Amino acid sequence: MKKFLTFIVAAMMAAPSFAQMNSGGNSISTGSLYYGIRLGVNFAGIGGDLVDLGTKTGMNLAGVVGLSLSETTPVFLESGLYYTERGAKKDKNKIGLTYFEVPLLIKYGINVTDDIAVLPYVGPYFSYGIAGKYKIPASNYNESSYDTFKHWDMGFKIGCGAEYNMLYAELGYQFGVANIAKENPGDLDAKGHAVYFNVGVNF
């Protein structure tokens, strides 16, 4: 992950600045806002003191809004509201964690051609759990995930998007920095993480 972050920072520093990079069909010089829709998939897990919990596949669905931060440099602030399914799964044991999530991402646009741009980004996210189940069939345990895990979570996202006219796709990684485990006898530490892939449109 450190190598990936170093690459993104180097790309930002080395890429030439341009004033006509499109986002949602709007050049920086003529439009300051764009809107978007995202649909995608998570490959999520839970780390920390909880080990070998496996990977759970879930869905992302979001509406986003982006703001140009400069008239001369292609830097954007993007946020929105995500419905996102995370947790962990191994064999028949399953931890389902469903969140509403709000990210605050700084994006830097790099033109590849007149129609294609790439946008590396980084920033924090803040999540609130709205639903979920903790299932362990062998022990007949089947309760709300939030009997064991906290509703609130926060962490960071790092990734890169690609835009072709109004079409958009992104690949990224998010990692929690907050301990989402409630108080327990073993004082266990648990932090969520996920690799995600989203597609959508900007307009």
C-alpha positions as CSV (number, residue, x, y, z in Angstrom):
1,M,0.0,0.0,0.0
2,K,3.0,2.4,0.7
3,K,4.3,1.8,-2.8
4,F,0.8,2.5,-4.2
5,L,0.6,5.8,-2.2
6,T,4.1,6.8,-3.3
7,F,3.1,6.2,-7.0
8,I,0.0,8.4,-6.7
9,V,1.9,11.2,-5.1
10,A,4.6,11.0,-7.7
11,A,2.0,11.0,-10.5
12,M,0.4,14.2,-9.0
13,M,3.8,15.9,-8.9
14,A,5.0,14.8,-12.3
15,A,1.7,15.3,-14.3
16,P,1.4,18.5,-16.2
17,S,-1.4,20.8,-15.1
18,F,-4.3,21.3,-17.5
19,A,-7.3,23.6,-17.5
20,Q,-9.6,21.6,-19.8
21,M,-9.8,18.2,-18.0
22,N,-13.4,17.2,-18.1
23,S,-15.4,15.8,-15.2
24,G,-19.0,15.1,-16.0
25,G,-18.5,16.9,-19.3
26,N,-17.6,20.1,-17.6
27,S,-14.1,21.7,-18.0
28,I,-12.6,23.2,-14.9
29,S,-12.7,26.7,-16.5
30,T,-16.5,26.6,-17.1
31,G,-18.0,24.4,-14.4
32,S,-17.2,24.0,-10.7
33,L,-19.7,21.2,-9.8
34,Y,-20.4,17.7,-11.0
35,Y,-22.7,14.9,-9.9
36,G,-22.4,11.2,-10.2
37,I,-23.9,7.8,-9.6
38,R,-21.9,4.8,-8.5
39,L,-22.6,1.1,-8.4
40,G,-20.1,-1.6,-7.5
41,V,-18.8,-4.4,-5.4
42,N,-16.8,-4.8,-2.1
43,F,-14.5,-7.6,-1.2
44,A,-14.4,-7.0,2.6
45,G,-12.8,-8.4,5.7
46,I,-12.2,-7.6,9.3
47,G,-8.6,-7.4,10.7
48,G,-7.0,-6.6,14.0
49,D,-7.1,-9.2,16.7
50,L,-9.7,-11.1,14.8
51,V,-7.8,-13.2,12.3
52,D,-8.7,-15.5,9.4
53,L,-12.3,-14.4,9.1
54,G,-12.3,-14.6,5.3
55,T,-13.8,-12.3,2.7
56,K,-17.3,-11.2,2.3
57,T,-18.7,-9.9,-1.0
58,G,-21.1,-7.0,-0.9
59,M,-22.6,-4.2,-2.9
60,N,-22.0,-0.4,-3.2
61,L,-24.6,2.1,-4.3
62,A,-24.0,5.8,-4.1
63,G,-24.8,9.3,-5.3
64,V,-21.8,11.7,-5.3
65,V,-21.0,15.4,-5.8
66,G,-17.7,16.9,-6.7
67,L,-16.3,20.4,-6.5
68,S,-13.5,21.9,-8.4
69,L,-11.0,23.5,-6.0
70,S,-9.0,25.5,-8.5
71,E,-9.5,27.2,-11.9
72,T,-6.0,26.4,-13.0
73,T,-5.2,23.0,-11.3
74,P,-7.4,19.9,-11.8
75,V,-8.0,19.2,-8.1
76,F,-11.4,18.1,-6.9
77,L,-13.1,17.5,-3.6
78,E,-15.7,14.6,-3.9
79,S,-18.2,13.4,-1.3
80,G,-21.6,11.7,-1.3
81,L,-23.7,9.2,0.4
82,Y,-22.9,5.4,0.0
83,Y,-24.9,2.4,0.9
84,T,-22.2,-0.2,1.4
85,E,-22.2,-3.8,2.5
86,R,-19.1,-5.0,4.4
87,G,-18.1,-7.6,7.1
88,A,-16.4,-11.0,6.8
89,K,-17.3,-14.6,5.9
90,K,-15.6,-18.0,6.3
91,D,-17.4,-21.3,5.6
92,K,-20.9,-20.9,7.1
93,N,-19.8,-18.2,9.6
94,K,-20.8,-14.8,8.5
95,I,-20.5,-11.2,9.8
96,G,-22.7,-8.8,7.8
97,L,-22.1,-5.1,8.3
98,T,-24.2,-2.6,6.3
99,Y,-23.4,1.0,6.4
100,F,-24.3,4.5,5.3
101,E,-20.9,6.0,4.4
102,V,-19.7,9.6,3.6
103,P,-16.2,9.9,2.1
104,L,-14.2,13.1,1.7
105,L,-11.9,12.5,-1.2
106,I,-9.3,14.7,-2.8
107,K,-8.9,13.8,-6.5
108,Y,-6.3,15.0,-9.0
109,G,-7.1,14.8,-12.7
110,I,-4.6,13.7,-15.4
111,N,-5.5,13.7,-19.0
112,V,-4.4,10.6,-20.9
113,T,-6.1,11.6,-24.2
114,D,-8.7,14.3,-25.1
115,D,-11.5,11.9,-24.0
116,I,-9.8,9.9,-21.2
117,A,-8.6,11.1,-17.8
118,V,-7.4,9.2,-14.7
119,L,-8.1,10.6,-11.2
120,P,-6.0,9.2,-8.3
121,Y,-7.5,10.1,-4.9
122,V,-7.1,9.7,-1.2
123,G,-9.2,10.8,1.8
124,P,-11.1,9.8,4.9
125,Y,-14.5,8.1,5.2
126,F,-17.1,8.1,8.0
127,S,-19.6,5.3,8.3
128,Y,-22.7,4.4,10.4
129,G,-24.0,0.9,10.6
130,I,-27.7,0.4,9.8
131,A,-28.1,-3.3,9.6
132,G,-26.3,-6.6,9.8
133,K,-26.2,-10.2,11.1
134,Y,-23.6,-12.2,13.0
135,K,-24.2,-15.9,12.2
136,I,-22.3,-18.9,13.7
137,P,-24.4,-21.9,12.8
138,A,-22.4,-24.4,14.9
139,S,-23.3,-22.5,18.1
140,N,-26.8,-21.5,16.9
141,Y,-25.7,-17.8,17.3
142,N,-27.7,-15.5,15.1
143,E,-27.9,-12.0,16.3
144,S,-27.5,-8.4,15.1
145,S,-23.9,-7.6,14.2
146,Y,-24.2,-4.5,16.3
147,D,-24.5,-6.6,19.5
148,T,-20.8,-7.3,18.9
149,F,-19.7,-4.3,16.8
150,K,-20.1,-0.6,17.1
151,H,-22.3,1.4,14.7
152,W,-19.7,4.1,14.0
153,D,-16.6,3.5,11.9
154,M,-14.1,5.6,10.1
155,G,-10.9,5.2,8.1
156,F,-9.3,6.1,4.8
157,K,-9.7,5.4,1.1
158,I,-7.0,5.3,-1.5
159,G,-7.6,4.5,-5.2
160,C,-7.7,5.7,-8.8
161,G,-10.7,6.5,-11.1
162,A,-10.8,6.6,-14.9
163,E,-13.2,8.8,-16.9
164,Y,-14.2,8.5,-20.5
165,N,-16.5,11.4,-21.3
166,M,-19.3,10.9,-18.8
167,L,-18.5,7.2,-18.0
168,Y,-16.5,6.5,-14.8
169,A,-14.8,3.5,-13.2
170,E,-12.6,3.2,-10.1
171,L,-10.6,0.7,-8.1
172,G,-9.6,1.3,-4.6
173,Y,-8.8,0.1,-1.1
174,Q,-10.3,1.3,2.2
175,F,-9.0,0.5,5.7
176,G,-10.6,1.3,9.0
177,V,-8.6,3.1,11.8
178,A,-11.3,2.9,14.5
179,N,-11.8,-0.2,16.7
180,I,-15.3,-1.3,15.8
181,A,-15.4,-4.1,18.4
182,K,-17.5,-3.4,21.5
183,E,-16.2,-4.0,25.0
184,N,-15.5,-7.7,25.5
185,P,-13.7,-9.9,28.0
186,G,-10.7,-10.4,25.7
187,D,-10.5,-6.7,24.8
188,L,-10.3,-7.6,21.1
189,D,-9.5,-5.0,18.5
190,A,-11.3,-5.2,15.1
191,K,-10.9,-3.0,12.1
192,G,-12.6,-3.3,8.8
193,H,-11.0,-3.2,5.3
194,A,-12.2,-3.8,1.7
195,V,-11.1,-3.7,-1.9
196,Y,-13.8,-2.2,-4.0
197,F,-14.6,-1.6,-7.7
198,N,-17.3,0.8,-8.8
199,V,-18.7,2.0,-12.1
200,G,-21.0,4.9,-12.9
201,V,-21.5,8.2,-14.7
202,N,-20.6,11.8,-13.9
203,F,-22.8,14.6,-15.2
